[in-house]
Amino acid sequence: MLRFCAAVCAALSFSLSAGIVSAQDVTLKSHDGAVEIIGTLLGFDGEFYRVDTIYGELTVDGSGVTCDGPGCPNLINFVADVAISGSESMAEVLMPALLEAFALRNGFTVTRKDFEETRFEYHLSQLETGDLRARFRFHASNADEGFADLLADEADIAMSLREIRPQEAAFGYEAGLGDMSNTNRSRVLALDGMVPIVAANNPISSISLVQLAEIYAGKISNWSELGGPDAPISTHLAAAKSGFAQAVEDQLMVRANLAFQPEVIRHNRNPDLLTAVQRDPFSIGITSFSDTSSTKVLTLTGSCGFSLEASRRTIKTEDYPLNAPMFLYFPARRLPKLVRDFLAYTRGPSAQVVIRRAGFVDQTSEEIAINSQGDRLANAISVVGEDLTFEDTQEMMATLLGKKRLTTSFRFQTGSSRLDAQSRSNVHQLARAIEGGRYDTRKLYFVGFSDGEGPAKINRNIALKRAETVRDAVLAAAETANLERLSFDTIAFGEAMPMACDDTSWGRQVNRRVEIWVD
């Protein structure tokens, strides 16, 4: 937190130092000499200068000016340069895999240069000439450091395993980075989940989210309270400052109105956490779905008997409640074209293959036949009662029969009409698929579901409005699509197909969703 506050102070006072002579001082003059801009060069992307002046930060088209001063870049042999800071797992595994694949696809060679323990660079050079074309500078740390580096103008992109927090976004706005909470200031690069694990010989195989939170709060301290042996529970988690641990806090502890007990054993490296859990039959840990080693992953269950297992498919659909999207955050500034090309590549189909091979969950939409959804159909039958009739369930089954569900789903933030982070990313993923003609000649159904709190008729109406909201967002994002090539419909079945128990906020959140089905 001290590092973050220092970055805030530095960012807010940065403009006061513009008059100091620096190696980055430049003078930009229009070709007719009528306009002259003097300031400190903050960046050049090969097309535009970014300059800190007495008027604030300005972005100037390089084709309309000449540059004079010690800070002027080399326009002939321009090298794209970008600083990326934040999540260690993203910096060490995911981003290098994507960079190497991008380089191979575009005729570049890749060289890694290591400096101190947490800093390294990837250099992309032209295959034919060996000329350096791009320099990707990494600072592998955590989400706190990534956002602090953005504020201090020491990074162009932040990597995070959690969403930006309101205070961080507010400081960023004051520092001139734009509204970092907006959709266009972030991107979900890949998906992951947070899973509870125990040693392979631990007899416990399932746990509720309430129980999991109470264990980490110290309210449940013995395995006998969960039907296991009479032995104390040893709790393990990532380091407190890691984005992963903060995501666990946000999604598990805060929603349970609980705090971590001081006795939680913290680990700086995930392999150390996995080893500790493997060796202690009375321990429990929370780790990423992408890295569980030989530990046993516990199934999440509820009082009503519904269970939720973490899998690549349930993480994609957000049916698994503890999801952990992997974010990139960008301030409101232009990046070099080659860097923009790389970021565009990360959204394409070939990048999704790389993401999956790197061990993470990609965002490629898959189709699930209705005969592969036995648990969901059983849940639908189990809730038939006074408020929800068998005819309601029959209507739903008749409508969905012969259709397939996409893994692209949409959920809203708790107590809000705003889509959650993964769903906002799904809006653009589905829009691009529509623009690319993937669903031409087919019909897309936006199907709304709700939790079971309140009258069934009202819940169904709310679910329909949510489905219409998602449909409108997707169509607005699909700006270049020829909508005459496919058709759309919005329908809702309310509480007819629950995924989880309604007696917790997590269960209700899972049940309130908009699914996409295709014929």
LOFI-956831 format. One record per residue (C-alpha): residue number from 1; x, y, z. Coordinates in Angstrom, 2 decimals, padded with zeros to 5 digits. Each point is the difference from the previous one (the first is absolute). Layout:
REM residues N
> NUM | X | Y | Z .
...
REM end
This chain:
REM residues 519
> 1 | 000.00 | 000.00 | 000.00 .
> 2 | 002.92 | 002.36 | 000.72 .
> 3 | 001.30 | -000.64 | -003.51 .
> 4 | -003.44 | 000.80 | -001.42 .
> 5 | -000.35 | 003.25 | 002.00 .
> 6 | 003.48 | 001.07 | -001.07 .
> 7 | -000.97 | -000.61 | -003.61 .
> 8 | -003.13 | 002.11 | 000.45 .
> 9 | 002.01 | 002.91 | 001.38 .
> 10 | 002.52 | -000.30 | -002.82 .
> 11 | -002.70 | -000.15 | -002.66 .
> 12 | -001.96 | 002.98 | 001.34 .
> 13 | 003.11 | 002.17 | 000.32 .
> 14 | 001.72 | -001.09 | -003.21 .
> 15 | -001.03 | 003.05 | -002.01 .
> 16 | 001.75 | 002.30 | 002.51 .
> 17 | 003.37 | -001.31 | -001.19 .
> 18 | -000.54 | 000.74 | -003.70 .
> 19 | 002.18 | 003.10 | 000.12 .
> 20 | 003.07 | -001.89 | 001.21 .
> 21 | 002.58 | -000.63 | -002.75 .
> 22 | -000.09 | -003.70 | -000.84 .
> 23 | 001.42 | -002.36 | -002.60 .
> 24 | -003.63 | -000.46 | -001.09 .
> 25 | -000.63 | 003.71 | -000.76 .
> 26 | -001.35 | 000.60 | -003.51 .
> 27 | -001.34 | 002.82 | -002.15 .
> 28 | -002.64 | -000.89 | -002.58 .
> 29 | -000.54 | 002.47 | -002.85 .
> 30 | -002.64 | -000.06 | -002.70 .
> 31 | 001.35 | 000.01 | -003.55 .
> 32 | -001.12 | 003.61 | -000.57 .
> 33 | 001.54 | 001.11 | 003.31 .
> 34 | -003.31 | 001.33 | 001.31 .
> 35 | -000.24 | -002.44 | 002.92 .
> 36 | 002.73 | -000.88 | 002.50 .
> 37 | -000.40 | -002.42 | 002.89 .
> 38 | 002.68 | -000.31 | 002.68 .
> 39 | -000.02 | -002.71 | 002.63 .
> 40 | 001.26 | -003.34 | 001.25 .
> 41 | -000.36 | -002.97 | -002.33 .
> 42 | -002.03 | -002.70 | 001.73 .
> 43 | -000.19 | -002.36 | -002.95 .
> 44 | 000.02 | -000.49 | -003.76 .
> 45 | -001.86 | -002.86 | -001.68 .
> 46 | 001.44 | 000.43 | -003.48 .
> 47 | -002.88 | 002.26 | -000.99 .
> 48 | -000.88 | 002.30 | 002.90 .
> 49 | 002.02 | 001.90 | 002.60 .
> 50 | -001.22 | 000.06 | 003.60 .
> 51 | 001.34 | 003.14 | 001.72 .
> 52 | -000.42 | 001.42 | 003.51 .
> 53 | -000.37 | 003.79 | -000.34 .
> 54 | -001.05 | 002.97 | 002.13 .
> 55 | -003.51 | -000.64 | -001.39 .
> 56 | 000.01 | -003.63 | 001.10 .
> 57 | 000.65 | -003.20 | -001.94 .
> 58 | -000.44 | 000.42 | -003.78 .
> 59 | -000.03 | -002.56 | -002.83 .
> 60 | 001.33 | 001.41 | -003.29 .
> 61 | -000.07 | -001.56 | -003.48 .
> 62 | 003.63 | -000.48 | -001.03 .
> 63 | -000.74 | 000.51 | -003.70 .
> 64 | -000.87 | 003.66 | 000.61 .
> 65 | 003.04 | 001.07 | 002.03 .
> 66 | 003.77 | -000.14 | 000.20 .
> 67 | 001.74 | -000.95 | 003.23 .
> 68 | 003.03 | 001.76 | 001.47 .
> 69 | 001.77 | -000.73 | 003.28 .
> 70 | 001.86 | -002.74 | 001.87 .
> 71 | -003.16 | -002.03 | 000.55 .
> 72 | -000.94 | -000.36 | -003.69 .
> 73 | -000.30 | -003.65 | -001.14 .
> 74 | 001.71 | -001.62 | -002.98 .
> 75 | -002.63 | 000.16 | -002.73 .
> 76 | 001.94 | -002.15 | -002.48 .
> 77 | 000.65 | -003.09 | 002.13 .
> 78 | -002.92 | 000.35 | 002.40 .
> 79 | -000.24 | -002.70 | 002.67 .
> 80 | -003.40 | -000.50 | 001.62 .
> 81 | 000.42 | 000.04 | 003.77 .
> 82 | -002.54 | -001.01 | 002.61 .
> 83 | 000.26 | -000.53 | 003.76 .
> 84 | -002.28 | -002.66 | 001.51 .
> 85 | -000.31 | -000.48 | 003.76 .
> 86 | -002.00 | -002.14 | 002.40 .
> 87 | -001.01 | -003.63 | 000.49 .
> 88 | 002.98 | -002.35 | 000.19 .
> 89 | -001.83 | -003.00 | -001.49 .
> 90 | -001.15 | 002.04 | -002.98 .
> 91 | 003.46 | 001.50 | -000.52 .
> 92 | 001.91 | -003.27 | 000.31 .
> 93 | -002.32 | -002.40 | -001.83 .
> 94 | -002.91 | 001.42 | -001.96 .
> 95 | 001.44 | 003.15 | -001.57 .
> 96 | 003.26 | -001.63 | -001.20 .
> 97 | -001.96 | -002.84 | -001.62 .
> 98 | -002.18 | 002.50 | -001.86 .
> 99 | 002.97 | 002.18 | -000.99 .
> 100 | 001.92 | -002.94 | -001.43 .
> 101 | -003.01 | -001.18 | -002.00 .
> 102 | -000.65 | 003.54 | -001.28 .
> 103 | 003.65 | 000.36 | -001.04 .
> 104 | 000.02 | -003.31 | -001.86 .
> 105 | -003.19 | 000.95 | -001.82 .
> 106 | 001.35 | 003.40 | -001.07 .
> 107 | 003.58 | -000.73 | -001.01 .
> 108 | 001.85 | 001.07 | 003.16 .
> 109 | 002.62 | -001.72 | 002.09 .
> 110 | -000.31 | 000.17 | 003.79 .
> 111 | 002.78 | 000.53 | 002.52 .
> 112 | -000.45 | 000.11 | 003.76 .
> 113 | 002.32 | 002.13 | 002.12 .
> 114 | -000.07 | -000.44 | 003.79 .
> 115 | 001.07 | 002.78 | 002.34 .
> 116 | -000.83 | -000.06 | 003.70 .
> 117 | -002.21 | -002.72 | 001.45 .
> 118 | -003.35 | 001.53 | -000.92 .
> 119 | 000.94 | 001.91 | -003.17 .
> 120 | 000.61 | -001.30 | -003.50 .
> 121 | -000.54 | 001.00 | -003.62 .
> 122 | -001.15 | -001.69 | -003.18 .
> 123 | 001.55 | 001.40 | -003.19 .
> 124 | -001.71 | -000.55 | -003.35 .
> 125 | 002.33 | 000.30 | -003.02 .
> 126 | -000.65 | -000.20 | -003.73 .
> 127 | 000.75 | -003.54 | -001.16 .
> 128 | 001.71 | 001.03 | -003.26 .
> 129 | 002.13 | 002.90 | 001.22 .
> 130 | 000.32 | -000.52 | 003.74 .
> 131 | -001.12 | 003.60 | 000.60 .
> 132 | -001.62 | 000.55 | 003.38 .
> 133 | -003.68 | 000.91 | -000.43 .
> 134 | -001.51 | -000.21 | 003.50 .
> 135 | 001.02 | -000.12 | 003.62 .
> 136 | -002.46 | -001.41 | 002.57 .
> 137 | 001.23 | 000.86 | 003.51 .
> 138 | -001.50 | -002.06 | 002.82 .
> 139 | -000.17 | 000.57 | 003.76 .
> 140 | -001.32 | -003.25 | 001.51 .
> 141 | -001.52 | 000.83 | 003.38 .
> 142 | -003.69 | 000.27 | 000.95 .
> 143 | -003.13 | 002.01 | -000.78 .
> 144 | 000.80 | 002.70 | 002.58 .
> 145 | 003.40 | 000.63 | -001.60 .
> 146 | -001.49 | -000.05 | -003.49 .
> 147 | -002.55 | 002.71 | 000.76 .
> 148 | 002.60 | 002.01 | 001.93 .
> 149 | 002.35 | -000.13 | -002.99 .
> 150 | -002.82 | 001.27 | -002.24 .
> 151 | -000.57 | 002.95 | 002.32 .
> 152 | 003.72 | 000.78 | 000.16 .
> 153 | 000.23 | -000.13 | -003.83 .
> 154 | 002.41 | -002.92 | 000.33 .
> 155 | -002.29 | -002.39 | -001.88 .
> 156 | -002.26 | 000.14 | -003.05 .
> 157 | -001.98 | -003.15 | 000.83 .
> 158 | -000.90 | -001.59 | 003.34 .
> 159 | -000.57 | -003.75 | 000.42 .
> 160 | -002.41 | -001.04 | 002.73 .
> 161 | -001.80 | -003.06 | 001.34 .
> 162 | -002.72 | 002.23 | 001.46 .
> 163 | -002.06 | 002.98 | -001.10 .
> 164 | 001.29 | 003.47 | 000.70 .
> 165 | -001.31 | 001.28 | 003.33 .
> 166 | -002.02 | 003.24 | 000.29 .
> 167 | 002.78 | 001.90 | 001.79 .
> 168 | 002.55 | -001.01 | -002.64 .
> 169 | -002.36 | 001.06 | -002.78 .
> 170 | -000.64 | 003.35 | 001.73 .
> 171 | 003.72 | 000.71 | 000.38 .
> 172 | 000.54 | -000.97 | -003.63 .
> 173 | -002.68 | 002.41 | -001.16 .
> 174 | 001.53 | 002.84 | 002.03 .
> 175 | 003.41 | -000.83 | -001.49 .
> 176 | -001.33 | 000.34 | -003.55 .
> 177 | -000.13 | -003.70 | -000.86 .
> 178 | -003.71 | 000.12 | -000.89 .
> 179 | -002.77 | -002.05 | 001.61 .
> 180 | 001.80 | -003.29 | 000.56 .
> 181 | -003.26 | -001.69 | 001.02 .
> 182 | -001.43 | 000.46 | -003.50 .
> 183 | -000.20 | -002.99 | -002.34 .
> 184 | 002.34 | 001.57 | -002.57 .
> 185 | 002.73 | 000.43 | 002.62 .
> 186 | 000.30 | -003.72 | 000.78 .
> 187 | -000.04 | -003.35 | -001.71 .
> 188 | -000.44 | -003.56 | 001.20 .
> 189 | 002.96 | -001.85 | -001.48 .
> 190 | -000.80 | -003.49 | 001.29 .
> 191 | -002.09 | -001.75 | 002.64 .
> 192 | 000.78 | -001.93 | 003.15 .
> 193 | -001.76 | -001.10 | 003.16 .
> 194 | 000.67 | -000.12 | 003.73 .
> 195 | -000.32 | -003.52 | 001.36 .
> 196 | 000.24 | -001.43 | 003.54 .
> 197 | 002.51 | -002.86 | 000.27 .
> 198 | 001.00 | -002.60 | 002.58 .
> 199 | 002.51 | -002.85 | 000.11 .
> 200 | -000.87 | -003.02 | -002.13 .
> 201 | -000.59 | -002.17 | 003.09 .
> 202 | -002.37 | 002.45 | 001.70 .
> 203 | -003.45 | -001.69 | 000.26 .
> 204 | -001.93 | 003.24 | -000.61 .
> 205 | -001.07 | 000.42 | -003.65 .
> 206 | -002.43 | 002.94 | 000.08 .
> 207 | -000.51 | 003.26 | 001.85 .
> 208 | -002.40 | 002.94 | -000.06 .
> 209 | 001.19 | 003.53 | -000.64 .
> 210 | -001.29 | 001.05 | 003.42 .
> 211 | 002.07 | -002.75 | 001.63 .
> 212 | 003.05 | 000.97 | -002.05 .
> 213 | -000.27 | 003.64 | 001.08 .
> 214 | -000.51 | -000.99 | 003.63 .
> 215 | 003.10 | -002.22 | -000.10 .
> 216 | 002.16 | 002.89 | -001.21 .
> 217 | -001.58 | 002.28 | 002.60 .
> 218 | 000.76 | -002.49 | 002.78 .
> 219 | -003.65 | -000.70 | 000.82 .
> 220 | 000.40 | -003.63 | -001.09 .
> 221 | 003.31 | -001.37 | 001.29 .
> 222 | -000.38 | -003.79 | 000.12 .
> 223 | -000.69 | -002.51 | -002.77 .
> 224 | -002.54 | -001.76 | 002.23 .
> 225 | -002.32 | 002.99 | -000.51 .
> 226 | -000.12 | -000.98 | -003.69 .
> 227 | -000.46 | -003.73 | 000.59 .
> 228 | 003.71 | -000.76 | -000.12 .
> 229 | 002.55 | -001.17 | 002.58 .
> 230 | 000.51 | 001.72 | 003.34 .
> 231 | 002.97 | 002.12 | -001.08 .
> 232 | 000.72 | 003.74 | -000.20 .
> 233 | -000.23 | 001.64 | -003.42 .
> 234 | 003.15 | 001.65 | -001.35 .
> 235 | -000.85 | 002.77 | -002.51 .
> 236 | 002.24 | 001.06 | -002.90 .
> 237 | -000.30 | 002.87 | -002.48 .
> 238 | 002.07 | 002.17 | -002.31 .
> 239 | 001.83 | 003.06 | 001.34 .
> 240 | -002.35 | 002.73 | 001.23 .
> 241 | 001.15 | 002.51 | -002.64 .
> 242 | -000.46 | -002.38 | -002.93 .
> 243 | -002.87 | 000.66 | -002.37 .
> 244 | -001.18 | -003.58 | 000.47 .
> 245 | -000.33 | 000.34 | 003.79 .
> 246 | -001.75 | 003.34 | -000.46 .
> 247 | -002.44 | -001.64 | -002.44 .
> 248 | -000.72 | -002.70 | 002.61 .
> 249 | -000.61 | 002.74 | 002.55 .
> 250 | -002.34 | 001.91 | -002.33 .
> 251 | -002.02 | -002.98 | -001.23 .
> 252 | -000.03 | -002.23 | 003.07 .
> 253 | 000.70 | 001.82 | 003.26 .
> 254 | -001.59 | 003.39 | -000.69 .
> 255 | -003.22 | -001.58 | -001.26 .
> 256 | -000.15 | -002.08 | 003.18 .
> 257 | 000.67 | 003.10 | 002.14 .
> 258 | 003.08 | -001.70 | 001.42 .
> 259 | 003.74 | 000.72 | 000.19 .
> 260 | 003.02 | -002.29 | -000.26 .
> 261 | 001.27 | -001.30 | 003.32 .
> 262 | 003.65 | 000.89 | 000.77 .
> 263 | 000.91 | -003.71 | 000.15 .
> 264 | -000.38 | -000.46 | -003.77 .
> 265 | 003.38 | -001.20 | -001.32 .
> 266 | 001.05 | 002.17 | -002.94 .
> 267 | 002.15 | -001.05 | -002.96 .
> 268 | 001.85 | 002.20 | -002.49 .
> 269 | 000.04 | -002.77 | -002.62 .
> 270 | -002.84 | -002.31 | -000.96 .
> 271 | 002.25 | -003.10 | -000.24 .
> 272 | 000.86 | 000.52 | 003.67 .
> 273 | -003.71 | 000.13 | 000.90 .
> 274 | -000.71 | -003.19 | -001.96 .
> 275 | 002.90 | -001.83 | 001.66 .
> 276 | -001.16 | 001.06 | 003.46 .
> 277 | -003.55 | -001.26 | -000.63 .
> 278 | 001.23 | -003.26 | -001.55 .
> 279 | 002.15 | -000.78 | 003.04 .
> 280 | -002.60 | 000.80 | 002.69 .
> 281 | -003.16 | -002.16 | -000.06 .
> 282 | -001.75 | 002.49 | 002.30 .
> 283 | 000.69 | 003.12 | -002.07 .
> 284 | -002.15 | 001.93 | -002.46 .
> 285 | 001.00 | 002.51 | -002.64 .
> 286 | -001.51 | 002.13 | -002.74 .
> 287 | 001.86 | 000.00 | -003.29 .
> 288 | -000.63 | 000.70 | -003.66 .
> 289 | -001.84 | -002.54 | -002.13 .
> 290 | 002.92 | 000.09 | -002.44 .
> 291 | 002.49 | -001.22 | 002.61 .
> 292 | -001.20 | -002.64 | 002.49 .
> 293 | 002.79 | -002.61 | -000.39 .
> 294 | -000.91 | -003.30 | 001.71 .
> 295 | -002.26 | 001.51 | 002.66 .
> 296 | -003.71 | -000.86 | 000.28 .
> 297 | -002.36 | 002.73 | -001.19 .
> 298 | -003.12 | 000.30 | 002.15 .
> 299 | -003.42 | 000.23 | -001.63 .
> 300 | -002.08 | 002.99 | 001.07 .
> 301 | -003.37 | -001.01 | 001.40 .
> 302 | -003.01 | 001.57 | 001.69 .
> 303 | -002.72 | -000.82 | 002.49 .
> 304 | -002.48 | -000.82 | -002.77 .
> 305 | 002.24 | -002.73 | -001.40 .
> 306 | 001.11 | 001.76 | -003.20 .
> 307 | 003.73 | -000.24 | -000.66 .
> 308 | 002.42 | 001.95 | -002.18 .
> 309 | 003.27 | -001.41 | -001.29 .
> 310 | 002.77 | 002.12 | -001.47 .
> 311 | 000.70 | -000.88 | -003.62 .
> 312 | 001.08 | 001.83 | -003.11 .
> 313 | -003.63 | 000.09 | -001.12 .
> 314 | -001.55 | 001.18 | 003.30 .
> 315 | 002.63 | 002.73 | 000.28 .
> 316 | -000.82 | 001.18 | -003.52 .
> 317 | -003.71 | 000.08 | 000.73 .
> 318 | 000.55 | 001.56 | 003.47 .
> 319 | -002.15 | -002.80 | 001.41 .
> 320 | 002.92 | -000.52 | 002.39 .
> 321 | -000.32 | 002.89 | 002.49 .
> 322 | 003.67 | 000.70 | 000.84 .
> 323 | 001.27 | 001.16 | -003.37 .
> 324 | 003.29 | 001.86 | -000.43 .
> 325 | 000.28 | 001.86 | -003.31 .
> 326 | 003.50 | 001.13 | -000.96 .
> 327 | -000.08 | 003.72 | -000.80 .
> 328 | 002.05 | 002.47 | -001.98 .
> 329 | -000.61 | 003.66 | 000.89 .
> 330 | 000.92 | 002.93 | -002.25 .
> 331 | 000.04 | 003.73 | 000.78 .
> 332 | -001.55 | 002.43 | -002.49 .
> 333 | 003.02 | 000.28 | -002.27 .
> 334 | 001.09 | -001.37 | -003.36 .
> 335 | 002.32 | -002.97 | -000.14 .
> 336 | 002.46 | -000.70 | -002.87 .
> 337 | -001.60 | -001.63 | -003.02 .
> 338 | 001.94 | -003.24 | 000.37 .
> 339 | -001.17 | -000.25 | 003.61 .
> 340 | -003.58 | 000.67 | -001.09 .
> 341 | 000.39 | -002.75 | -002.61 .
> 342 | 001.13 | -002.39 | 002.72 .
> 343 | -002.97 | 000.88 | 002.21 .
> 344 | -002.37 | -000.50 | -002.94 .
> 345 | 001.61 | -003.40 | -000.60 .
> 346 | -000.71 | -001.08 | 003.60 .
> 347 | -003.73 | 000.16 | -000.73 .
> 348 | 000.16 | -002.18 | -003.10 .
> 349 | -000.63 | -003.75 | -000.36 .
> 350 | 003.67 | -000.98 | -000.34 .
> 351 | 000.81 | 001.76 | 003.28 .
> 352 | -002.75 | -001.97 | 001.75 .
> 353 | 001.82 | -003.21 | -000.94 .
> 354 | 003.20 | 001.40 | 001.52 .
> 355 | -001.86 | 000.97 | 003.18 .
> 356 | -001.39 | -003.51 | 000.38 .
> 357 | 003.40 | -001.63 | -000.63 .
> 358 | 001.51 | 002.28 | 002.66 .
> 359 | -002.37 | -001.62 | 002.50 .
> 360 | -002.61 | 002.75 | 000.30 .
> 361 | -003.64 | 000.16 | -001.09 .
> 362 | -000.52 | 001.65 | -003.37 .
> 363 | -003.04 | 002.01 | -001.06 .
> 364 | -000.93 | -001.92 | -003.15 .
> 365 | -003.73 | -000.61 | 000.06 .
> 366 | -001.05 | -003.66 | -000.02 .
> 367 | -003.39 | -001.55 | -000.69 .
> 368 | -001.53 | -002.36 | 002.59 .
> 369 | -002.75 | -002.37 | -001.14 .
> 370 | -002.99 | -000.26 | 002.31 .
> 371 | 000.60 | -003.74 | 000.52 .
> 372 | 003.34 | 000.95 | 001.63 .
> 373 | -001.73 | 002.08 | 002.67 .
> 374 | -001.48 | -002.73 | 002.17 .
> 375 | 000.75 | 001.65 | 003.36 .
> 376 | -001.64 | 003.24 | -001.09 .
> 377 | -003.11 | -001.81 | -001.20 .
> 378 | -000.20 | -001.92 | 003.28 .
> 379 | 000.20 | 003.30 | 001.87 .
> 380 | -002.87 | 001.34 | -002.10 .
> 381 | -002.22 | -002.92 | 000.93 .
> 382 | 000.92 | 000.24 | 003.70 .
> 383 | -001.33 | 003.55 | 000.39 .
> 384 | -003.46 | -000.72 | -001.42 .
> 385 | -002.50 | 000.92 | 002.70 .
> 386 | -002.74 | 002.40 | 000.95 .
> 387 | 001.54 | 003.14 | -001.53 .
> 388 | 001.66 | -001.70 | -002.98 .
> 389 | -002.20 | -002.52 | -001.78 .
> 390 | 000.90 | -003.09 | -001.97 .
> 391 | -001.52 | 001.75 | -003.03 .
> 392 | 002.58 | 002.79 | 000.38 .
> 393 | 002.79 | -002.56 | -000.16 .
> 394 | -001.62 | -001.74 | -002.96 .
> 395 | -000.20 | 003.33 | -001.83 .
> 396 | 003.70 | 000.61 | 000.58 .
> 397 | 000.99 | -003.49 | -001.16 .
> 398 | -002.15 | 000.25 | -003.12 .
> 399 | 001.59 | 003.34 | -000.88 .
> 400 | 003.62 | -001.11 | 000.55 .
> 401 | -000.34 | -003.48 | -001.51 .
> 402 | 002.20 | -000.36 | -003.07 .
> 403 | 002.02 | 003.10 | 000.84 .
> 404 | 003.50 | 000.36 | 001.47 .
> 405 | 001.21 | 002.21 | 002.79 .
> 406 | 003.11 | 002.12 | -000.58 .
> 407 | 002.60 | 000.22 | 002.75 .
> 408 | -000.34 | 003.76 | -000.44 .
> 409 | -002.18 | 001.11 | 002.92 .
> 410 | -000.74 | 003.27 | 001.75 .
> 411 | -000.36 | 000.92 | 003.65 .
> 412 | -000.41 | 003.29 | 001.82 .
> 413 | 001.95 | 001.48 | 002.88 .
> 414 | -001.59 | -000.56 | 003.40 .
> 415 | -002.76 | 002.55 | 000.60 .
> 416 | 000.65 | 001.69 | -003.33 .
> 417 | -001.32 | 000.14 | -003.55 .
> 418 | 003.59 | 000.09 | -001.28 .
> 419 | 001.46 | -003.16 | -001.53 .
> 420 | 002.91 | -001.54 | 001.88 .
> 421 | 003.52 | 000.10 | -001.47 .
> 422 | -000.06 | -003.37 | -001.75 .
> 423 | -003.43 | 000.75 | -001.46 .
> 424 | 001.13 | 003.38 | -001.32 .
> 425 | 002.79 | -001.82 | -001.80 .
> 426 | -002.53 | -002.52 | -001.30 .
> 427 | -002.01 | 002.83 | -001.57 .
> 428 | 002.94 | 000.84 | -002.24 .
> 429 | 000.90 | -003.65 | -000.63 .
> 430 | -003.53 | -000.79 | -001.19 .
> 431 | -000.21 | 003.25 | -001.99 .
> 432 | 003.23 | -000.84 | -001.86 .
> 433 | -001.28 | -003.50 | -000.75 .
> 434 | -003.20 | 001.49 | -001.45 .
> 435 | 002.00 | 002.52 | -002.04 .
> 436 | 002.17 | -002.83 | -001.33 .
> 437 | -003.04 | -001.93 | -001.23 .
> 438 | 000.36 | -002.92 | 002.41 .
> 439 | -003.77 | -000.19 | 000.60 .
> 440 | -001.22 | 000.94 | -003.48 .
> 441 | -003.28 | -001.77 | -000.94 .
> 442 | -000.51 | -001.00 | 003.66 .
> 443 | -002.16 | 001.37 | 002.77 .
> 444 | 001.39 | 001.23 | 003.31 .
> 445 | -002.23 | -000.22 | 003.07 .
> 446 | 000.73 | 002.27 | 002.98 .
> 447 | -001.52 | -002.03 | 002.84 .
> 448 | -000.51 | 001.60 | 003.41 .
> 449 | 000.01 | -001.88 | 003.31 .
> 450 | -000.42 | 001.24 | 003.57 .
> 451 | 000.39 | -001.09 | 003.59 .
> 452 | -002.99 | -001.35 | 001.90 .
> 453 | -000.55 | 002.88 | 002.42 .
> 454 | -003.38 | 001.64 | -000.49 .
> 455 | -003.00 | -000.87 | -002.19 .
> 456 | 000.82 | -002.11 | -003.07 .
> 457 | -001.86 | 002.33 | -002.39 .
> 458 | 001.94 | 003.06 | 001.14 .
> 459 | 003.28 | -001.93 | -000.20 .
> 460 | -000.80 | -001.01 | -003.56 .
> 461 | -000.67 | 003.61 | -001.00 .
> 462 | 003.28 | 001.13 | 001.58 .
> 463 | 001.85 | -002.78 | -001.83 .
> 464 | -001.52 | 001.11 | -003.30 .
> 465 | 001.12 | 003.59 | 000.54 .
> 466 | 003.53 | -001.22 | 000.70 .
> 467 | -000.05 | -002.06 | -003.19 .
> 468 | -001.09 | 003.07 | -001.97 .
> 469 | 002.77 | 002.06 | 001.62 .
> 470 | 002.65 | -002.52 | -001.04 .
> 471 | -001.41 | -000.28 | -003.52 .
> 472 | 000.10 | 003.78 | -000.43 .
> 473 | 003.58 | 000.18 | 001.30 .
> 474 | 001.20 | -002.72 | -002.39 .
> 475 | -001.72 | 001.51 | -003.03 .
> 476 | 001.37 | 003.45 | 000.84 .
> 477 | 003.52 | -001.45 | 000.17 .
> 478 | -000.39 | -001.87 | -003.31 .
> 479 | 000.29 | 003.22 | -001.98 .
> 480 | 001.10 | -001.53 | -003.33 .
> 481 | -002.25 | -003.07 | 000.08 .
> 482 | -002.57 | -000.67 | -002.71 .
> 483 | -002.90 | -000.82 | 002.29 .
> 484 | -002.15 | -001.16 | -002.91 .
> 485 | 002.10 | -003.18 | -000.19 .
> 486 | -001.22 | -001.33 | 003.34 .
> 487 | -002.93 | 000.42 | 002.36 .
> 488 | -000.48 | 000.61 | 003.71 .
> 489 | -002.57 | -000.67 | 002.68 .
> 490 | -000.25 | 000.78 | 003.71 .
> 491 | -001.84 | -002.33 | 002.36 .
> 492 | 000.02 | -000.64 | 003.73 .
> 493 | -000.77 | -002.89 | 002.33 .
> 494 | 000.75 | 001.68 | 003.31 .
> 495 | 000.84 | -002.45 | 002.77 .
> 496 | -000.75 | -003.11 | -002.07 .
> 497 | 003.60 | -001.28 | -000.29 .
> 498 | 002.06 | 000.81 | 003.12 .
> 499 | 003.73 | -000.69 | 000.03 .
> 500 | 000.55 | 000.45 | 003.74 .
> 501 | -001.86 | 000.33 | 003.29 .
> 502 | -001.82 | 003.29 | 000.56 .
> 503 | 000.83 | 000.21 | 003.71 .
> 504 | 003.33 | 001.81 | -000.55 .
> 505 | 001.00 | 003.10 | -001.95 .
> 506 | 002.38 | -002.15 | -002.10 .
> 507 | -002.80 | -002.36 | -001.00 .
> 508 | -002.38 | 002.81 | -000.89 .
> 509 | 002.75 | 001.67 | -002.05 .
> 510 | 000.61 | -003.21 | -001.97 .
> 511 | -003.72 | -000.45 | -000.65 .
> 512 | -000.53 | 003.57 | -001.28 .
> 513 | 001.34 | -000.31 | -003.54 .
> 514 | -000.61 | 000.39 | -003.71 .
> 515 | 000.96 | -002.98 | -002.13 .
> 516 | 000.47 | -000.12 | -003.77 .
> 517 | -001.54 | -002.89 | -001.91 .
> 518 | 000.17 | -000.71 | -003.75 .
> 519 | -002.10 | -002.17 | -002.25 .
REM end
